[in-house]
Amino acid sequence: MNRQRGGKPQGKRFNKSNSNTNAKPKASKKGSNSGEIRLNKYIANSGICSRREADVHIATGLVSVNGKVITEMGYKVKPDDEVRYDGARVNPEKKAYVLLNKPKGFATTTSEGKGRTVMDLVANATPSRIKPIGRLGRNSKGLLLFTNDKEIEDKFKNSKNGVPRLFHIELDKNLKLEDLKKIQNGFKIEGRLITVEEISYIDGASKKEVGLKIKNTGNTIIRTIFEHFNYDLLSIDCVAIAHLTKKDIPRGHWKHLSIQELQTLQML
């Protein structure tokens, strides 16, 4: 698979020193070691959970450092400390943010034995353990974001705010104006209110093609909407995730988010 410019991100390397794992860990003095980081950040960097969730795990006694349970908020650890969560060793890794322009024919899953998957397409993107946020069907295409950052993942899954995604959709027949307005205004299916951010016809195209903006992380809601109004979906293409677009990402290729793109995403 072709890799976008930049290749693998280079993380910092630390020299491990011999340590007495039975020694009682001591709270670090401010400025004593530039390599020390807060325990909650160390855990969050591993991709297990967010910093806030890590604080809860620490407070409830699920985290140990060098064999001693730590419940102190703000406790700092060194890169070569042995940190365990619920008995399992925690290995922090560099945060990674990979944007893929998915082609058809690849399943959005991290499971093995599912044929060709999106993980095959980003296998060389980063040594960090990334996973896709949300789903695109095997025959759907377009943008898919991968990360090991739990806080970014939670932004997408937030039911109140979420992150908008824009889809270019092709139907089997012209979308009636009355149906477009119903979708635009919101409607109910079996008592459940279905709403979208925006829907409109595509300029210069037939009325079979529409743009649809939603904040739902999956694309099953798209099928639910149009099947309710008796339309078949011929094509689903995610053309934008918030401010992120397919510009300079050929189908089947990926890129790492720039610092500016990441900062904008974090502020949503």
LINGIKA-V999074 format. One record per backbone hydrogen bond with DSSP energy under -0.5 kcal/mol. NH is the residue of the N-H (numbers start at 1). CO is the residue of the C=O. Records with the same first field share a line. If there is no record, write none. Layout:
BEGIN
NH = CO, CO
END
This chain:
BEGIN
7 = 4
11 = 9
16 = 14
21 = 19
23 = 20
32 = 29
36 = 33
37 = 77
39 = 75
42 = 38
43 = 39
44 = 40
45 = 41
46 = 42, 43
47 = 44
48 = 43
54 = 50
55 = 51
56 = 52
57 = 53
58 = 54
59 = 55
60 = 56
61 = 58
62 = 57
64 = 84
65 = 68
66 = 82
68 = 65
70 = 63
75 = 72
77 = 37
81 = 78
83 = 81
84 = 64
85 = 88
86 = 62, 84
88 = 85
90 = 83
91 = 89
92 = 90
93 = 45
98 = 146
99 = 255
100 = 98, 144
101 = 253
102 = 100, 142
105 = 138
106 = 103, 138
107 = 116
108 = 136
109 = 107
118 = 107
119 = 109
120 = 117
121 = 117
122 = 118
123 = 120
125 = 122
126 = 122
130 = 128
131 = 147
133 = 145
134 = 132
135 = 217
140 = 137
141 = 236
142 = 102
143 = 238
144 = 100
146 = 98
147 = 131
148 = 96
150 = 148
153 = 149
154 = 150
155 = 151
156 = 152
157 = 153
158 = 154, 155
159 = 157
163 = 215
165 = 214
166 = 240
167 = 212
168 = 237
169 = 167, 210
170 = 235
171 = 208
172 = 232
175 = 207
176 = 174
180 = 176
181 = 177
182 = 178
183 = 179
184 = 180
185 = 181
186 = 182
187 = 194
189 = 192
192 = 189
193 = 191
194 = 187
195 = 193
197 = 213
198 = 213
200 = 211
202 = 209
203 = 201
205 = 202
209 = 206
210 = 169
211 = 200
212 = 167
213 = 198
214 = 165, 212
223 = 219
224 = 220
225 = 221
226 = 222
227 = 223
228 = 224
229 = 225
230 = 227
231 = 226
234 = 170, 232
235 = 170
237 = 168
238 = 141
239 = 166, 237
240 = 166
241 = 244
242 = 164, 240
244 = 241
246 = 239
249 = 246
250 = 248
252 = 101
253 = 250
255 = 99
257 = 97
262 = 258
263 = 259
264 = 260
265 = 261
266 = 262
267 = 263
268 = 264, 265
END
